[in-house]
């Protein structure tokens, strides 16, 4: 899907740095950055969900450990 992306000079410079670092076009740098950000967010969400499950399941043990 085609789209137009409007950036300010600071954003454009950041995209340019990523493109140079990754040896890719600016378009590819943007696509990679989006996928990387999405992947990181999913990892964080998965970690928080796991923490919520564990904290409920082992609440008594965690409370005892916290009072030591």
N, C-alpha and C positions, 0 to 999 in steps of 0.2 A: 504494500500500500504506500503510495506516495504521499508526502506531506511537506509543508514548508515550516521551517523552524526559525523563529526570529530570536536572535541573541544580542546581548549587549557586548561591549568590548571585553569586559572581564570574563564573561562566559565563553566568548569566542577564543580568548587566549587559553582558557583552561582546556577547551576542546582541542585546540592546536597542540598543546603540550601532551595530552593523552595520545593524540594521533602520532606525534613524533616518537613518544616513548614506546608505543606498540607497533610502530612502523606500518601504520595503516592510514587509510583516508579519514578525513574528519567524519564522514558519514558512518564508517565502520567503527570509529572510536565512540561515537554517540550510541550506536547499537550495543556495543560491548559494555559500555558504562551502564546503560539501562538494564541489561541482563545481569550484570554484576550486582547492582543495587537491589534488584528483585531477589536474586539468590540470597544475598545477605539478609534481607528482610525476612525471607522465608525461614532461614536458619534461626534468626532471633525469635520469630513467632513459634517455631517448633520447640525451641529451648524453653520459652515461657510456658507453653502448654505442658511440656514434660515436668517442669517445676511445679505447676499447679497440681498435676496428678500425683506426684510424689509427696508434695506437702500435705495433701489431703489423706493419702493412703498411710503415711508414716507420721502423722501429726503427733501422736503420743510419744513416739521415740524421739522426734525432733524436739519436743518440749522438754523431755528428760535431759537430752544432750545440752540444751540451752541453759538448764539450771545447774549444770556441773561447774 
